[in-house]
Every structure is written in structure tokens, then in C-alpha cells.
Amino acid sequence: MLEPFQYEFFIKGLIATTLVGGLCGLIGVYIVLRRMAYVGHGLSHAVFGGAVVSYVMSINFFIGATIWGFLASILIILTTRRRQIGADAAIGIITTASFALGVALISRYKTFTRDFEAALIGNMLGVSGGDLLAIAVVALVTAVALFLGYKLLLFATFDEEVSRFYGVPAGWVDAMFSLALAATIVVSMQVVGVTLIAAAIVIPPIIARLLTDSFKTIIFLSTGLGAFCGLAGIYASWHVDVSSGASVVLFGAVLFGLTLAYTGFRSRWARRRVAQG
């Protein structure tokens, strides 16, 4: 049971995955409640393109990929405000083009293809001290920013039109949230992988939403569930020898299935008691 804790790389991976899971769970609340799951999914692919471009241009991976993801997110927001273009179409064009650029560069510069394998499916073995520091910094800054902007985000999340009427700077709120989302995806790539980040972001808040209607409770519950999925998933991945990203997401999916069954049973039981009483 305690064998993996003898290895430093596993402890680093465990800490990183737990932090990433909690961070994804936290920011995922706003993604799910604002019905932006498609943005998280698309942006993860866009960030991959930015990561490859950063590598080719010898720019710091975290800075380059975050800026790329932020600009892609802003471009999506601006494009969707044009009535002629739907949100799904804008995301499909922008994010797929960015991902395709990354794939094209990888096929052109074959020398670093292996380096980006972990970015696609996740690999805890590649977590370095620098990765761990970046994850911790992004998690701390995002948590503080969401705490300080709690009321603005709450207002903009549930009624954006009314929030604009009352003077809430919705544009700045969207921009800051886009930056936080891009940074979250960038630091999560190594652990969860581009192809699985969207699931890691949306599963914890969906589970929390099934269990409670309180916005504040959803935030804490989703963050805790995300961290737990990260911790338990990485531990399970050691014993079954699978990708860390896949293990984390599958663990979350199992929890979602159990929660769905529990809430369905609870709802039927409540209706039966009302009918009998």
C-alpha cells in the first residue's frame, strides 16, 4: 500500500495531481454554471498549439502557452458576439486551427515529438520541481482572484445581462476568467493531458451540483472532489499501470455514476414518501 511513497517522483506527481484536481474543480464551477464546458474542451486543444509554438520559438513554456490560450479565449468571446457566427462554430474553427498548427509543427520538427506525448495523455513521471512550483502558483493566484472577485463572478455567472446593467465590468470579468482558465489548462497539461483536461474540469462541479443547490457549497465541494479524484486517481494509476490523466478522469467518472445513482434513488424515495404521507 505504501510502496509508491518511497519514490520522490511519485510524491511530486501526487502533490501535483492533487493540486491540479482541486484547481480544475474550483474553476470548473464557473465553467459548468455558465454552460461553457465546450470552451474548456476547445481551449485545451488551442493551448496545445501554443505550447508547441512556444517550444519552437524557445519561449518559456508556461508563459507562451498561457498567453496563447488567453488570446484564443478572447478571440472566441469576440467572435461569438457577432450574431452571424455561433459559439460552437467559433470554437471549432479557432481551437481546431490552433491544435492543427501544433500537430503540423510536431510533424515538421520530429525531434521533440516524444516530449509532447505527456501533454496529450498526461504523465506524472515527467513532473519536475518547476512544474510543481508553477501549479502551486497558479492554484494560489486563481483561488485568491476568485475569492476577491466572488461577487462579480457570481453576478456575471447567473445573469450577465443584468450584471451589465448594474455596472459590472463583464468584459474585464470575462478576460480575467479566460486568463485563469488558460493558466489552469497549461499547468494541468503535464499531469492530465490535453485530451482529458475538459473532463477533469467539468466532472467535479457536476457531481457537486447534483448534491447541493448552494453556490458556496458547490465551490468547496467541487474543489475537494477534484483534489480527491487527483489524489486517488494517481494512486490507482500506479497500481494498474495506466496514464495518470486517464486514471484521474475514470475515477471521477465512477464517482459521477455513483452520485447519479444515489441522487436518483433519493429523489424517488422522496417522491414516494410524499405520496404516502
Buried (B, 14 or more C-beta within 10 A) or exposed (E): EEEBEEEEEBBBBBBBBBBBBBBBBBBBBBBBBBEBBBBBBBBBBBBBBBBBBBBBEEBEBBEBBBBBBBBBBBBBBEBBEEEEEEBEEBBEBBBBEBBEBBBEBBEEEEEEEEEBBBBBBBBBEBBEEEBBEBBBEBBEEBBEBBEEBEEBBBBBBEEBEEBBEEEBEBEEBBBBBBBBBBBBBBBBBBBBBBBBBBBBBBBBBBBBBBBEEEBEEBBBBBBBBBBBBBBBBBBBBBEEEBBBBBBBBBBBEEBBEEBEEEEEEEEEEEEEEEEEE
